[in-house]
Amino acid sequence: MNLLELFSRTLDVTLPVFAMVFVGIGLKRLQWIDSGFVSTASALVFKATLPTLIFLSLIKADLSVALDIPLLLFFAAATLGQFFLSWAWACYRVPEADRGIYVQGAFRGNCGIVGLALAAGMYGSYGLSAGSLLLGVVIVMYNALSVVALAAYQPGQSTDWRNLLKHIVTNPLIISVLAALPFAAFSIPLPSWLITSGDYFASLTLPLALICVGATLSVATMRNGSQTAISASSMKMIILPLLATLAAWAVGFSGEQLGLLFLFFASPTAAASFVMVKAINGNVALAANIIAITTLMASVTVTTGIFVLRLLGWI
């Protein structure tokens, strides 16, 4: 396969995903959708369509392939490593008041939307099912570690573990993973009409979610981006994915496993990070800048990463 063909195949994976993000930017600028639509649509995705997508992808999956314990353990360890590496860097290079926001922006990826969309585009049903299980792990870790980082540098804030546990236990995405596992493990059938209806409903998820991601981006805010936002974005989109993917390859992951790990490592900063910063009255401008910069960077860094990994024959 020549380089041009390889690059074309790479664009087949990434362009559909990021095209929908740019569609969201365009629709918002044309005022065809507004903040009310984005808020309602995002809630619909989080509470209903994405859990349905995850549930259906898992009950259709071969758990002997999708439930990859070494993959889950490595992903958890790598996420923890990224968290501590971001924090160590922040202690030396970031003003104290912004360190928690920097750390969260640098390690917390948008795996539930962008990561899962890329995994589905690249690996189909395997990407959805194995990615859904990774998502179950990462939701718990992202929420817990983000609370720790933010509380450490916000005066008057403490780590409310009871409230955090409640949010994790009632998270619709975690519930959908746990609900699907018995159906997948014991091959419990569901009526075909229910599966078909569910597929229709679940198919709303990725385009609607990606449009909402684009609609929330503010180019004007990005123009005023600080050096701290640029540093966190570089850490999130270049340094940490590079180190984590190399570590995964070094311990023996390759093919679909390595590709899936890279896509999750290379996802831009999650929009949920802004919500958490706002809740503690932190520097919301910095949080918004990091989300916007990393989301736009992702179209280049993810495409480049997939191209290089395929060129090397690692995925």
Rosetta blueprint (number, residue, H / E / L):
1 M L
2 N L
3 L H
4 L H
5 E H
6 L H
7 F H
8 S H
9 R H
10 T H
11 L H
12 D H
13 V H
14 T H
15 L H
16 P H
17 V H
18 F H
19 A H
20 M H
21 V H
22 F H
23 V H
24 G H
25 I H
26 G H
27 L H
28 K H
29 R H
30 L L
31 Q L
32 W L
33 I L
34 D L
35 S H
36 G H
37 F H
38 V H
39 S H
40 T H
41 A H
42 S H
43 A H
44 L H
45 V H
46 F H
47 K H
48 A H
49 T H
50 L H
51 P H
52 T H
53 L H
54 I H
55 F H
56 L H
57 S H
58 L H
59 I H
60 K L
61 A L
62 D L
63 L H
64 S H
65 V H
66 A H
67 L L
68 D L
69 I H
70 P H
71 L H
72 L H
73 L H
74 F H
75 F H
76 A H
77 A H
78 A H
79 T H
80 L H
81 G H
82 Q H
83 F H
84 F H
85 L H
86 S H
87 W H
88 A H
89 W H
90 A H
91 C H
92 Y H
93 R H
94 V L
95 P L
96 E H
97 A H
98 D H
99 R H
100 G H
101 I H
102 Y H
103 V H
104 Q H
105 G H
106 A H
107 F H
108 R L
109 G E
110 N L
111 C H
112 G H
113 I H
114 V H
115 G H
116 L H
117 A H
118 L H
119 A H
120 A H
121 G H
122 M H
123 Y H
124 G H
125 S H
126 Y H
127 G H
128 L H
129 S H
130 A H
131 G H
132 S H
133 L H
134 L H
135 L H
136 G H
137 V H
138 V H
139 I H
140 V H
141 M H
142 Y H
143 N H
144 A H
145 L H
146 S H
147 V H
148 V H
149 A H
150 L H
151 A H
152 A H
153 Y L
154 Q L
155 P L
156 G L
157 Q L
158 S L
159 T L
160 D L
161 W H
162 R H
163 N H
164 L H
165 L H
166 K H
167 H H
168 I H
169 V H
170 T L
171 N L
172 P H
173 L H
174 I H
175 I H
176 S H
177 V H
178 L H
179 A H
180 A H
181 L H
182 P H
183 F H
184 A H
185 A H
186 F L
187 S L
188 I L
189 P L
190 L L
191 P L
192 S H
193 W H
194 L H
195 I H
196 T H
197 S H
198 G H
199 D H
200 Y H
201 F H
202 A H
203 S L
204 L L
205 T H
206 L H
207 P H
208 L H
209 A H
210 L H
211 I H
212 C H
213 V H
214 G H
215 A H
216 T H
217 L L
218 S L
219 V H
220 A H
221 T H
222 M H
223 R H
224 N L
225 G L
226 S L
227 Q H
228 T H
229 A H
230 I H
231 S H
232 A H
233 S H
234 S H
235 M H
236 K H
237 M H
238 I H
239 I H
240 L H
241 P H
242 L H
243 L H
244 A H
245 T H
246 L H
247 A H
248 A H
249 W H
250 A H
251 V L
252 G L
253 F L
254 S L
255 G H
256 E H
257 Q H
258 L H
259 G H
260 L H
261 L H
262 F H
263 L H
264 F H
265 F H
266 A L
267 S L
268 P L
269 T E
270 A L
271 A L
272 A H
273 S H
274 F H
275 V H
276 M H
277 V H
278 K H
279 A H
280 I L
281 N L
282 G L
283 N L
284 V H
285 A H
286 L H
287 A H
288 A H
289 N H
290 I H
291 I H
292 A H
293 I H
294 T H
295 T H
296 L H
297 M H
298 A H
299 S H
300 V H
301 T H
302 V H
303 T H
304 T H
305 G H
306 I H
307 F H
308 V H
309 L H
310 R H
311 L H
312 L H
313 G L
314 W L
315 I L
